[in-house]
Amino acid sequence: MKFDFERLNKLQVYFTSDDEDVQGFRRVLATDSSDAYMDAWLPAGHTIGYEHTFVH
């Protein structure tokens, strides 16, 4: 997993369960409304700030 300070709401995740010819990093939106922890955060469309990255 990679984290980028310029894209605080997105993580780069490498899935090894993908087929070999398509394995690689995928951008995953960490503030997706379907995420199990989103009830504890701001509504969709609001960004997570620098300070929030340590709380989550």
CHARMM-style PDB file with segment names, atoms N, HN, CA, C and O in Angstrom:
ATOM      1  N   MET     1       0.843  -1.158   0.000  1.00  0.00      PROA
ATOM      2  CA  MET     1       0.000   0.000   0.000  1.00  0.00      PROA
ATOM      3  C   MET     1       0.897   1.232   0.000  1.00  0.00      PROA
ATOM      4  O   MET     1       1.915   1.277   0.691  1.00  0.00      PROA
ATOM      5  N   LYS     2       0.501   2.228  -0.786  1.00  0.00      PROA
ATOM      6  HN  LYS     2      -0.326   2.192  -1.347  1.00  0.00      PROA
ATOM      7  CA  LYS     2       1.234   3.498  -0.828  1.00  0.00      PROA
ATOM      8  C   LYS     2       0.286   4.629  -0.448  1.00  0.00      PROA
ATOM      9  O   LYS     2      -0.904   4.608  -0.764  1.00  0.00      PROA
ATOM     10  N   PHE     3       0.846   5.606   0.230  1.00  0.00      PROA
ATOM     11  HN  PHE     3       1.812   5.623   0.487  1.00  0.00      PROA
ATOM     12  CA  PHE     3       0.099   6.780   0.657  1.00  0.00      PROA
ATOM     13  C   PHE     3       0.763   8.002   0.048  1.00  0.00      PROA
ATOM     14  O   PHE     3       1.990   8.092   0.024  1.00  0.00      PROA
ATOM     15  N   ASP     4      -0.030   8.944  -0.443  1.00  0.00      PROA
ATOM     16  HN  ASP     4      -1.028   8.871  -0.424  1.00  0.00      PROA
ATOM     17  CA  ASP     4       0.485  10.148  -1.091  1.00  0.00      PROA
ATOM     18  C   ASP     4      -0.146  11.376  -0.433  1.00  0.00      PROA
ATOM     19  O   ASP     4      -1.369  11.511  -0.413  1.00  0.00      PROA
ATOM     20  N   PHE     5       0.690  12.271   0.104  1.00  0.00      PROA
ATOM     21  HN  PHE     5       1.684  12.162   0.088  1.00  0.00      PROA
ATOM     22  CA  PHE     5       0.179  13.472   0.767  1.00  0.00      PROA
ATOM     23  C   PHE     5      -0.582  14.401  -0.180  1.00  0.00      PROA
ATOM     24  O   PHE     5      -1.352  15.244   0.280  1.00  0.00      PROA
ATOM     25  N   GLU     6      -0.382  14.263  -1.477  1.00  0.00      PROA
ATOM     26  HN  GLU     6       0.243  13.578  -1.850  1.00  0.00      PROA
ATOM     27  CA  GLU     6      -1.096  15.113  -2.427  1.00  0.00      PROA
ATOM     28  C   GLU     6      -2.489  14.570  -2.747  1.00  0.00      PROA
ATOM     29  O   GLU     6      -3.324  15.284  -3.300  1.00  0.00      PROA
ATOM     30  N   ARG     7      -2.735  13.321  -2.402  1.00  0.00      PROA
ATOM     31  HN  ARG     7      -2.056  12.740  -1.952  1.00  0.00      PROA
ATOM     32  CA  ARG     7      -4.054  12.690  -2.627  1.00  0.00      PROA
ATOM     33  C   ARG     7      -4.462  11.977  -1.345  1.00  0.00      PROA
ATOM     34  O   ARG     7      -4.431  10.748  -1.269  1.00  0.00      PROA
ATOM     35  N   LEU     8      -4.843  12.756  -0.340  1.00  0.00      PROA
ATOM     36  HN  LEU     8      -4.868  13.754  -0.401  1.00  0.00      PROA
ATOM     37  CA  LEU     8      -5.104  12.213   0.987  1.00  0.00      PROA
ATOM     38  C   LEU     8      -6.275  11.249   1.033  1.00  0.00      PROA
ATOM     39  O   LEU     8      -6.320  10.392   1.915  1.00  0.00      PROA
ATOM     40  N   ASN     9      -7.211  11.359   0.124  1.00  0.00      PROA
ATOM     41  HN  ASN     9      -7.174  12.055  -0.593  1.00  0.00      PROA
ATOM     42  CA  ASN     9      -8.396  10.500   0.138  1.00  0.00      PROA
ATOM     43  C   ASN     9      -8.203   9.209  -0.639  1.00  0.00      PROA
ATOM     44  O   ASN     9      -9.099   8.365  -0.676  1.00  0.00      PROA
ATOM     45  N   LYS    10      -7.049   9.050  -1.257  1.00  0.00      PROA
ATOM     46  HN  LYS    10      -6.322   9.735  -1.228  1.00  0.00      PROA
ATOM     47  CA  LYS    10      -6.832   7.884  -2.110  1.00  0.00      PROA
ATOM     48  C   LYS    10      -5.577   7.133  -1.690  1.00  0.00      PROA
ATOM     49  O   LYS    10      -4.560   7.736  -1.347  1.00  0.00      PROA
ATOM     50  N   LEU    11      -5.665   5.820  -1.723  1.00  0.00      PROA
ATOM     51  HN  LEU    11      -6.491   5.330  -2.002  1.00  0.00      PROA
ATOM     52  CA  LEU    11      -4.523   4.963  -1.441  1.00  0.00      PROA
ATOM     53  C   LEU    11      -4.183   4.178  -2.697  1.00  0.00      PROA
ATOM     54  O   LEU    11      -5.068   3.852  -3.489  1.00  0.00      PROA
ATOM     55  N   GLN    12      -2.919   3.878  -2.879  1.00  0.00      PROA
ATOM     56  HN  GLN    12      -2.201   4.142  -2.236  1.00  0.00      PROA
ATOM     57  CA  GLN    12      -2.483   2.988  -3.945  1.00  0.00      PROA
ATOM     58  C   GLN    12      -2.314   1.610  -3.312  1.00  0.00      PROA
ATOM     59  O   GLN    12      -1.485   1.432  -2.420  1.00  0.00      PROA
ATOM     60  N   VAL    13      -3.096   0.640  -3.769  1.00  0.00      PROA
ATOM     61  HN  VAL    13      -3.770   0.784  -4.493  1.00  0.00      PROA
ATOM     62  CA  VAL    13      -3.087  -0.692  -3.180  1.00  0.00      PROA
ATOM     63  C   VAL    13      -2.724  -1.713  -4.252  1.00  0.00      PROA
ATOM     64  O   VAL    13      -3.261  -1.687  -5.360  1.00  0.00      PROA
ATOM     65  N   TYR    14      -1.808  -2.609  -3.907  1.00  0.00      PROA
ATOM     66  HN  TYR    14      -1.372  -2.630  -3.007  1.00  0.00      PROA
ATOM     67  CA  TYR    14      -1.389  -3.674  -4.824  1.00  0.00      PROA
ATOM     68  C   TYR    14      -2.119  -4.944  -4.426  1.00  0.00      PROA
ATOM     69  O   TYR    14      -1.934  -5.453  -3.321  1.00  0.00      PROA
ATOM     70  N   PHE    15      -2.952  -5.458  -5.330  1.00  0.00      PROA
ATOM     71  HN  PHE    15      -3.102  -5.045  -6.228  1.00  0.00      PROA
ATOM     72  CA  PHE    15      -3.724  -6.660  -5.068  1.00  0.00      PROA
ATOM     73  C   PHE    15      -3.055  -7.855  -5.726  1.00  0.00      PROA
ATOM     74  O   PHE    15      -2.981  -7.928  -6.953  1.00  0.00      PROA
ATOM     75  N   THR    16      -2.572  -8.787  -4.926  1.00  0.00      PROA
ATOM     76  HN  THR    16      -2.632  -8.728  -3.930  1.00  0.00      PROA
ATOM     77  CA  THR    16      -1.935  -9.985  -5.480  1.00  0.00      PROA
ATOM     78  C   THR    16      -2.968 -11.015  -5.905  1.00  0.00      PROA
ATOM     79  O   THR    16      -2.626 -11.994  -6.570  1.00  0.00      PROA
ATOM     80  N   SER    17      -4.227 -10.811  -5.533  1.00  0.00      PROA
ATOM     81  HN  SER    17      -4.505 -10.016  -4.993  1.00  0.00      PROA
ATOM     82  CA  SER    17      -5.276 -11.755  -5.915  1.00  0.00      PROA
ATOM     83  C   SER    17      -5.738 -11.564  -7.367  1.00  0.00      PROA
ATOM     84  O   SER    17      -6.474 -12.397  -7.896  1.00  0.00      PROA
ATOM     85  N   ASP    18      -5.310 -10.474  -8.007  1.00  0.00      PROA
ATOM     86  HN  ASP    18      -4.712  -9.798  -7.576  1.00  0.00      PROA
ATOM     87  CA  ASP    18      -5.651 -10.249  -9.412  1.00  0.00      PROA
ATOM     88  C   ASP    18      -4.892 -11.227 -10.303  1.00  0.00      PROA
ATOM     89  O   ASP    18      -3.868 -11.781  -9.903  1.00  0.00      PROA
ATOM     90  N   ASP    19      -5.404 -11.430 -11.509  1.00  0.00      PROA
ATOM     91  HN  ASP    19      -6.236 -10.980 -11.833  1.00  0.00      PROA
ATOM     92  CA  ASP    19      -4.686 -12.251 -12.481  1.00  0.00      PROA
ATOM     93  C   ASP    19      -3.310 -11.648 -12.729  1.00  0.00      PROA
ATOM     94  O   ASP    19      -3.140 -10.430 -12.681  1.00  0.00      PROA
ATOM     95  N   GLU    20      -2.329 -12.505 -12.993  1.00  0.00      PROA
ATOM     96  HN  GLU    20      -2.466 -13.495 -13.032  1.00  0.00      PROA
ATOM     97  CA  GLU    20      -0.945 -12.062 -13.135  1.00  0.00      PROA
ATOM     98  C   GLU    20      -0.758 -10.961 -14.176  1.00  0.00      PROA
ATOM     99  O   GLU    20       0.042 -10.047 -13.974  1.00  0.00      PROA
ATOM    100  N   ASP    21      -1.488 -11.043 -15.284  1.00  0.00      PROA
ATOM    101  HN  ASP    21      -2.137 -11.786 -15.448  1.00  0.00      PROA
ATOM    102  CA  ASP    21      -1.289 -10.075 -16.360  1.00  0.00      PROA
ATOM    103  C   ASP    21      -1.890  -8.695 -16.051  1.00  0.00      PROA
ATOM    104  O   ASP    21      -1.644  -7.741 -16.789  1.00  0.00      PROA
ATOM    105  N   VAL    22      -2.668  -8.580 -14.975  1.00  0.00      PROA
ATOM    106  HN  VAL    22      -2.867  -9.355 -14.375  1.00  0.00      PROA
ATOM    107  CA  VAL    22      -3.238  -7.274 -14.611  1.00  0.00      PROA
ATOM    108  C   VAL    22      -2.884  -6.846 -13.185  1.00  0.00      PROA
ATOM    109  O   VAL    22      -3.421  -5.862 -12.677  1.00  0.00      PROA
ATOM    110  N   GLN    23      -1.977  -7.590 -12.541  1.00  0.00      PROA
ATOM    111  HN  GLN    23      -1.540  -8.390 -12.954  1.00  0.00      PROA
ATOM    112  CA  GLN    23      -1.563  -7.203 -11.187  1.00  0.00      PROA
ATOM    113  C   GLN    23      -0.851  -5.867 -11.214  1.00  0.00      PROA
ATOM    114  O   GLN    23      -0.150  -5.530 -12.168  1.00  0.00      PROA
ATOM    115  N   GLY    24      -1.042  -5.133 -10.165  1.00  0.00      PROA
ATOM    116  HN  GLY    24      -1.611  -5.407  -9.390  1.00  0.00      PROA
ATOM    117  CA  GLY    24      -0.386  -3.840 -10.047  1.00  0.00      PROA
ATOM    118  C   GLY    24      -1.139  -2.972  -9.055  1.00  0.00      PROA
ATOM    119  O   GLY    24      -2.115  -3.405  -8.442  1.00  0.00      PROA
ATOM    120  N   PHE    25      -0.675  -1.751  -8.908  1.00  0.00      PROA
ATOM    121  HN  PHE    25       0.118  -1.399  -9.406  1.00  0.00      PROA
ATOM    122  CA  PHE    25      -1.311  -0.830  -7.975  1.00  0.00      PROA
ATOM    123  C   PHE    25      -2.614  -0.289  -8.548  1.00  0.00      PROA
ATOM    124  O   PHE    25      -2.703   0.039  -9.731  1.00  0.00      PROA
ATOM    125  N   ARG    26      -3.619  -0.203  -7.687  1.00  0.00      PROA
ATOM    126  HN  ARG    26      -3.547  -0.469  -6.726  1.00  0.00      PROA
ATOM    127  CA  ARG    26      -4.898   0.413  -8.043  1.00  0.00      PROA
ATOM    128  C   ARG    26      -5.181   1.524  -7.047  1.00  0.00      PROA
ATOM    129  O   ARG    26      -4.849   1.419  -5.866  1.00  0.00      PROA
ATOM    130  N   ARG    27      -5.790   2.576  -7.534  1.00  0.00      PROA
ATOM    131  HN  ARG    27      -6.059   2.661  -8.494  1.00  0.00      PROA
ATOM    132  CA  ARG    27      -6.165   3.688  -6.672  1.00  0.00      PROA
ATOM    133  C   ARG    27      -7.501   3.349  -5.996  1.00  0.00      PROA
ATOM    134  O   ARG    27      -8.486   3.047  -6.670  1.00  0.00      PROA
ATOM    135  N   VAL    28      -7.521   3.401  -4.684  1.00  0.00      PROA
ATOM    136  HN  VAL    28      -6.720   3.646  -4.137  1.00  0.00      PROA
ATOM    137  CA  VAL    28      -8.716   3.085  -3.918  1.00  0.00      PROA
ATOM    138  C   VAL    28      -9.141   4.349  -3.174  1.00  0.00      PROA
ATOM    139  O   VAL    28      -8.343   4.957  -2.460  1.00  0.00      PROA
ATOM    140  N   LEU    29     -10.378   4.731  -3.343  1.00  0.00      PROA
ATOM    141  HN  LEU    29     -11.026   4.237  -3.923  1.00  0.00      PROA
ATOM    142  CA  LEU    29     -10.920   5.896  -2.665  1.00  0.00      PROA
ATOM    143  C   LEU    29     -11.224   5.521  -1.220  1.00  0.00      PROA
ATOM    144  O   LEU    29     -12.082   4.678  -0.960  1.00  0.00      PROA
ATOM    145  N   ALA    30     -10.525   6.144  -0.289  1.00  0.00      PROA
ATOM    146  HN  ALA    30      -9.828   6.829  -0.501  1.00  0.00      PROA
ATOM    147  CA  ALA    30     -10.679   5.822   1.134  1.00  0.00      PROA
ATOM    148  C   ALA    30     -11.916   6.470   1.741  1.00  0.00      PROA
ATOM    149  O   ALA    30     -12.292   6.138   2.865  1.00  0.00      PROA
ATOM    150  N   THR    31     -12.542   7.370   1.035  1.00  0.00      PROA
ATOM    151  HN  THR    31     -12.236   7.640   0.122  1.00  0.00      PROA
ATOM    152  CA  THR    31     -13.736   8.043   1.555  1.00  0.00      PROA
ATOM    153  C   THR    31     -14.983   7.613   0.797  1.00  0.00      PROA
ATOM    154  O   THR    31     -15.943   8.375   0.683  1.00  0.00      PROA
ATOM    155  N   ASP    32     -14.966   6.399   0.283  1.00  0.00      PROA
ATOM    156  HN  ASP    32     -14.186   5.780   0.376  1.00  0.00      PROA
ATOM    157  CA  ASP    32     -16.123   5.857  -0.419  1.00  0.00      PROA
ATOM    158  C   ASP    32     -17.254   5.616   0.573  1.00  0.00      PROA
ATOM    159  O   ASP    32     -17.016   5.105   1.668  1.00  0.00      PROA
ATOM    160  N   SER    33     -18.460   5.970   0.210  1.00  0.00      PROA
ATOM    161  HN  SER    33     -18.653   6.384  -0.679  1.00  0.00      PROA
ATOM    162  CA  SER    33     -19.590   5.853   1.127  1.00  0.00      PROA
ATOM    163  C   SER    33     -19.875   4.406   1.527  1.00  0.00      PROA
ATOM    164  O   SER    33     -20.548   4.177   2.532  1.00  0.00      PROA
ATOM    165  N   SER    34     -19.386   3.430   0.776  1.00  0.00      PROA
ATOM    166  HN  SER    34     -18.840   3.616  -0.041  1.00  0.00      PROA
ATOM    167  CA  SER    34     -19.607   2.026   1.118  1.00  0.00      PROA
ATOM    168  C   SER    34     -18.601   1.508   2.142  1.00  0.00      PROA
ATOM    169  O   SER    34     -18.745   0.386   2.628  1.00  0.00      PROA
ATOM    170  N   ASP    35     -17.596   2.294   2.476  1.00  0.00      PROA
ATOM    171  HN  ASP    35     -17.479   3.205   2.082  1.00  0.00      PROA
ATOM    172  CA  ASP    35     -16.595   1.882   3.451  1.00  0.00      PROA
ATOM    173  C   ASP    35     -17.222   1.721   4.835  1.00  0.00      PROA
ATOM    174  O   ASP    35     -18.052   2.533   5.243  1.00  0.00      PROA
ATOM    175  N   ALA    36     -16.830   0.691   5.540  1.00  0.00      PROA
ATOM    176  HN  ALA    36     -16.156   0.031   5.208  1.00  0.00      PROA
ATOM    177  CA  ALA    36     -17.420   0.379   6.852  1.00  0.00      PROA
ATOM    178  C   ALA    36     -17.183   1.466   7.902  1.00  0.00      PROA
ATOM    179  O   ALA    36     -17.940   1.568   8.867  1.00  0.00      PROA
ATOM    180  N   TYR    37     -16.137   2.279   7.722  1.00  0.00      PROA
ATOM    181  HN  TYR    37     -15.521   2.196   6.938  1.00  0.00      PROA
ATOM    182  CA  TYR    37     -15.793   3.290   8.719  1.00  0.00      PROA
ATOM    183  C   TYR    37     -16.269   4.692   8.355  1.00  0.00      PROA
ATOM    184  O   TYR    37     -15.987   5.640   9.089  1.00  0.00      PROA
ATOM    185  N   MET    38     -16.972   4.845   7.258  1.00  0.00      PROA
ATOM    186  HN  MET    38     -17.201   4.075   6.662  1.00  0.00      PROA
ATOM    187  CA  MET    38     -17.376   6.185   6.807  1.00  0.00      PROA
ATOM    188  C   MET    38     -18.374   6.874   7.733  1.00  0.00      PROA
ATOM    189  O   MET    38     -18.494   8.099   7.695  1.00  0.00      PROA
ATOM    190  N   ASP    39     -19.080   6.130   8.551  1.00  0.00      PROA
ATOM    191  HN  ASP    39     -18.982   5.135   8.581  1.00  0.00      PROA
ATOM    192  CA  ASP    39     -20.011   6.759   9.496  1.00  0.00      PROA
ATOM    193  C   ASP    39     -19.286   7.684  10.467  1.00  0.00      PROA
ATOM    194  O   ASP    39     -19.892   8.600  11.023  1.00  0.00      PROA
ATOM    195  N   ALA    40     -17.998   7.450  10.672  1.00  0.00      PROA
ATOM    196  HN  ALA    40     -17.505   6.706  10.221  1.00  0.00      PROA
ATOM    197  CA  ALA    40     -17.218   8.249  11.611  1.00  0.00      PROA
ATOM    198  C   ALA    40     -16.584   9.474  10.947  1.00  0.00      PROA
ATOM    199  O   ALA    40     -15.911  10.256  11.619  1.00  0.00      PROA
ATOM    200  N   TRP    41     -16.790   9.653   9.639  1.00  0.00      PROA
ATOM    201  HN  TRP    41     -17.337   9.018   9.093  1.00  0.00      PROA
ATOM    202  CA  TRP    41     -16.137  10.746   8.919  1.00  0.00      PROA
ATOM    203  C   TRP    41     -17.151  11.710   8.316  1.00  0.00      PROA
ATOM    204  O   TRP    41     -18.362  11.547   8.463  1.00  0.00      PROA
ATOM    205  N   LEU    42     -16.626  12.699   7.646  1.00  0.00      PROA
ATOM    206  HN  LEU    42     -15.642  12.831   7.527  1.00  0.00      PROA
ATOM    207  CA  LEU    42     -17.455  13.707   6.990  1.00  0.00      PROA
ATOM    208  C   LEU    42     -18.237  13.097   5.830  1.00  0.00      PROA
ATOM    209  O   LEU    42     -17.859  12.037   5.332  1.00  0.00      PROA
ATOM    210  N   PRO    43     -19.315  13.740   5.389  1.00  0.00      PROA
ATOM    211  CA  PRO    43     -20.085  13.210   4.247  1.00  0.00      PROA
ATOM    212  C   PRO    43     -19.240  13.128   2.971  1.00  0.00      PROA
ATOM    213  O   PRO    43     -18.210  13.791   2.852  1.00  0.00      PROA
ATOM    214  N   ALA    44     -19.682  12.324   2.048  1.00  0.00      PROA
ATOM    215  HN  ALA    44     -20.519  11.786   2.145  1.00  0.00      PROA
ATOM    216  CA  ALA    44     -18.979  12.160   0.770  1.00  0.00      PROA
ATOM    217  C   ALA    44     -18.764  13.507   0.100  1.00  0.00      PROA
ATOM    218  O   ALA    44     -19.632  14.378   0.148  1.00  0.00      PROA
ATOM    219  N   GLY    45     -17.605  13.675  -0.525  1.00  0.00      PROA
ATOM    220  HN  GLY    45     -16.900  12.967  -0.564  1.00  0.00      PROA
ATOM    221  CA  GLY    45     -17.277  14.921  -1.191  1.00  0.00      PROA
ATOM    222  C   GLY    45     -16.378  15.822  -0.369  1.00  0.00      PROA
ATOM    223  O   GLY    45     -15.778  16.751  -0.909  1.00  0.00      PROA
ATOM    224  N   HSD    46     -16.273  15.569   0.916  1.00  0.00      PROA
ATOM    225  HN  HSD    46     -16.761  14.815   1.355  1.00  0.00      PROA
ATOM    226  CA  HSD    46     -15.382  16.336   1.782  1.00  0.00      PROA
ATOM    227  C   HSD    46     -14.048  15.613   1.879  1.00  0.00      PROA
ATOM    228  O   HSD    46     -14.004  14.384   1.935  1.00  0.00      PROA
ATOM    229  N   THR    47     -12.983  16.359   1.896  1.00  0.00      PROA
ATOM    230  HN  THR    47     -13.018  17.358   1.850  1.00  0.00      PROA
ATOM    231  CA  THR    47     -11.667  15.747   1.933  1.00  0.00      PROA
ATOM    232  C   THR    47     -11.227  15.458   3.361  1.00  0.00      PROA
ATOM    233  O   THR    47     -11.660  16.109   4.312  1.00  0.00      PROA
ATOM    234  N   ILE    48     -10.358  14.468   3.482  1.00  0.00      PROA
ATOM    235  HN  ILE    48     -10.007  13.940   2.710  1.00  0.00      PROA
ATOM    236  CA  ILE    48      -9.720  14.172   4.759  1.00  0.00      PROA
ATOM    237  C   ILE    48      -8.450  15.002   4.817  1.00  0.00      PROA
ATOM    238  O   ILE    48      -7.654  14.986   3.879  1.00  0.00      PROA
ATOM    239  N   GLY    49      -8.257  15.713   5.889  1.00  0.00      PROA
ATOM    240  HN  GLY    49      -8.903  15.727   6.651  1.00  0.00      PROA
ATOM    241  CA  GLY    49      -7.079  16.562   6.040  1.00  0.00      PROA
ATOM    242  C   GLY    49      -5.895  15.805   6.618  1.00  0.00      PROA
ATOM    243  O   GLY    49      -6.008  14.644   7.012  1.00  0.00      PROA
ATOM    244  N   TYR    50      -4.773  16.477   6.660  1.00  0.00      PROA
ATOM    245  HN  TYR    50      -4.681  17.420   6.340  1.00  0.00      PROA
ATOM    246  CA  TYR    50      -3.524  15.906   7.159  1.00  0.00      PROA
ATOM    247  C   TYR    50      -3.697  15.336   8.566  1.00  0.00      PROA
ATOM    248  O   TYR    50      -3.244  14.228   8.853  1.00  0.00      PROA
ATOM    249  N   GLU    51      -4.348  16.091   9.433  1.00  0.00      PROA
ATOM    250  HN  GLU    51      -4.716  16.992   9.200  1.00  0.00      PROA
ATOM    251  CA  GLU    51      -4.510  15.650  10.823  1.00  0.00      PROA
ATOM    252  C   GLU    51      -5.387  14.403  10.936  1.00  0.00      PROA
ATOM    253  O   GLU    51      -5.203  13.601  11.852  1.00  0.00      PROA
ATOM    254  N   HSD    52      -6.324  14.235  10.029  1.00  0.00      PROA
ATOM    255  HN  HSD    52      -6.474  14.887   9.285  1.00  0.00      PROA
ATOM    256  CA  HSD    52      -7.217  13.073  10.063  1.00  0.00      PROA
ATOM    257  C   HSD    52      -6.499  11.775   9.694  1.00  0.00      PROA
ATOM    258  O   HSD    52      -6.948  10.695  10.077  1.00  0.00      PROA
ATOM    259  N   THR    53      -5.417  11.865   8.973  1.00  0.00      PROA
ATOM    260  HN  THR    53      -5.052  12.743   8.662  1.00  0.00      PROA
ATOM    261  CA  THR    53      -4.710  10.657   8.556  1.00  0.00      PROA
ATOM    262  C   THR    53      -4.125   9.922   9.743  1.00  0.00      PROA
ATOM    263  O   THR    53      -3.909   8.712   9.675  1.00  0.00      PROA
ATOM    264  N   PHE    54      -3.866  10.625  10.823  1.00  0.00      PROA
ATOM    265  HN  PHE    54      -4.042  11.608  10.879  1.00  0.00      PROA
ATOM    266  CA  PHE    54      -3.314   9.980  12.011  1.00  0.00      PROA
ATOM    267  C   PHE    54      -4.412   9.373  12.882  1.00  0.00      PROA
ATOM    268  O   PHE    54      -4.165   8.403  13.599  1.00  0.00      PROA
ATOM    269  N   VAL    55      -5.596   9.921  12.830  1.00  0.00      PROA
ATOM    270  HN  VAL    55      -5.796  10.709  12.247  1.00  0.00      PROA
ATOM    271  CA  VAL    55      -6.716   9.454  13.632  1.00  0.00      PROA
ATOM    272  C   VAL    55      -7.265   8.145  13.086  1.00  0.00      PROA
ATOM    273  O   VAL    55      -7.545   7.220  13.847  1.00  0.00      PROA
ATOM    274  N   HSD    56      -7.416   8.067  11.781  1.00  0.00      PROA
ATOM    275  HN  HSD    56      -7.188   8.818  11.163  1.00  0.00      PROA
ATOM    276  CA  HSD    56      -8.040   6.899  11.162  1.00  0.00      PROA
ATOM    277  C   HSD    56      -7.127   5.703  11.322  1.00  0.00      PROA
ATOM    278  OT1 HSD    56      -7.460   4.607  10.870  1.00  0.00      PROA
TER     279      HSD     56
END
